[in-house]
């Protein structure tokens, strides 16, 4: 069995849905995971925020605009009146519920219910789109099997048991359609896997059904060796190891959710990135093998905050780092990079939500300085830390103000902290010297 995930752009128009239909109609049993149509989640978040602001009438106006969009999609998508009527009935029911939400007090539970509607709409319409053409397609609700535990991690045992039960009950089905992103929490409330979580859904399902392969279909032909938004003439990468892909996804390569490879790597289930608009393109294959050495790709993540923590007592003070880490753990704030000296530790975070509180607690036993508007540039490749040409990178970047370096924590990753204002120059210099002049 295959698991195929299609993102918002892939189902963002009637034309694109027809492309997806051609792809999923090609032989073999499969589970198809869909995101909301492009633009829908953003619209639903805006509706939720407007309700939160107490602007019910404004929220209702936004709801009507989105409703009109879906009525147009239904009328364009279906050629048989019975499917038009059924889909319009479903769309009406969803938007009536949203109208009712606009008059309720806002809460986290309400937010999650609102943003989940996008995936529910796309999967209902697409399942009927397949059925209209006689495909043996069944819509299954993610709420019947996708659940997180008390630690907000996927409940693997529950998911595997319930999903496989559903699949066994539908032996005639060729294509199962389900929602990405959405799930239930440990208390049975509607929740989600956060933005981009449909990739994660697909790999969780892939692990649960022990799929032959998980395919992530998007609007680009795989991982590129640099960010095409900032660098011209980037190339798609044909192969990455699980470790390489995880590093790239975590450090800014938006094509893949950072946790996607985690559920499937131990089972050695390959993940393939494919382009919905160009299905014949090879894409990027991600598996447990590592090919070649040297730098394969460069990624960058913005919005980084650097924190320097200095204590005159750090020398031989064994509890200093423990106290520091406990504060970040208390505020559920992950650390991306860290360097230490005898009397100071510097680290970076990409979530500054609790920065003020964190700094206040750190200042109880140390001197703290904070720098914002920083970017982490990540260089990824098999065994690059030991590659004989790696040292040349620092010659190439001698004119760039590098604030921190993470080197040796992973054999597959070198990370550099720079000023965000230097990001474009850094990416272009690295690309020119690493790929165009082939130093690696």
Steps between C-alpha positions, in 0.01 A plus 500: 500500500612855423427816698472817291470848647393801293551854627275802475631613162454150357127516581477877469293510180272280292781457244743388769247260651469341156879450500479336841218275382718376211784425741296310759307307234813311400493141634537361847337561835590828664417748774477860376556777755377847404568847634243778479474684169766770476397817681229329704693447824620862496140612449378281786775630731391855414139408577606352833706806591212728406267306730765521772498878454125507564420607142218258422360690202841534341554128552167424333604710199822299469304175531266603218793581271656160562163328457456664158842367394402144588165525321690598185742209545218249537322627190821482296625168640202274436322415176227281650219677683475243779860575603443875471196475727671276757810718516305826525302347786824414680654843437184666632511292818868589561444872451186501713717360779758775441223762518393354834861514623513873419246562775678293768768606751842422358720224641785273394249222439299729273813602309587136433147423384507795260837429336414130459221587256741552210615138493147374551382699197782398267477130582122483465503669160795299369357166612178578313705619200658154479169322556343701218741327261429157642812457713466283809581784741405522867520806722627414849509752783835571664303548821427126501868402528738797530564588866777652710592395852547705818840615377337616174688234308326265253344207685656237273327196652152660485556626144627167368220299660213724392625583152567138406157403629344759267704380202406135562130596514520648150656219295357622169641851534791592273555859616448615860472878540573661836596831655850614578581739786194429718475254788349448843688568821523260794168631636317449170491867404570617144864600469769512232863426422573870436564673168656273241381201699348317203849370410527367854156340471611317185810351660309404816252314278786352298649354816161374625423308179868411434475662159722419206571873463375837622470761226478872573355674195555874484560782250877455466704207371665401828753649738724756331865555581425858607199724554362585152334811644841658555740315269469448124574173320446266792471128425276228638676237711429146384583325827536578870539286808246525780754692709578748222132564426419549869779758536384692193134496601577619853725782385272669254433286192124564490427214261471249786365510855798457739359185663395321181779242487483407867214244495637311197878505542525203740272297270716606202195613304617733220355850464486651153440869420314541170365789290124488436543727198774279352436139611768360270779690682712276723462713812702427814521152648566488876606170652745345747797495262763774471661576166823690445659756728511877511236770506175411325278789601477834678199626695429801719257579778417858601349642817780373720578657839850464646544504877837534674504395865808593701584410857817572694435180693472270200859381527473158666137576591347168395140608553508805273393336174241291683335817632507656154340201327234464770377852427462430128328172578261677737384727217495221238750691287736295285865591453638482145871577539725520804865586566678521834815650651636499855272778621223532242255311286344631178193341348225566251123453497245538221200559727517822701152468652635473856824690445424767761427241771803289405735798517356609836575160655846477343588843638453370853838329477672636185548793267289463187517667159250443218543549125208474258472502120734204462498217247636146517656376177524123493729297273401136466665196348627157590807516726574863412668569835786272391507601134844637398354806323270614782757742643477705179153616605650727760729658242202560274310672782789702642312826432181379670452569869447145630367522856496129592606169346360154572759252375534138600169451678390310190715352223237615250449862600696821546294795620600866492328785683511827305322833490182470295617795293790281378281203405467567126872559453584191706268267309622628164869477594461148632306390194754646263797339668347172613297407193602714203875460568455151653727529802310218675 
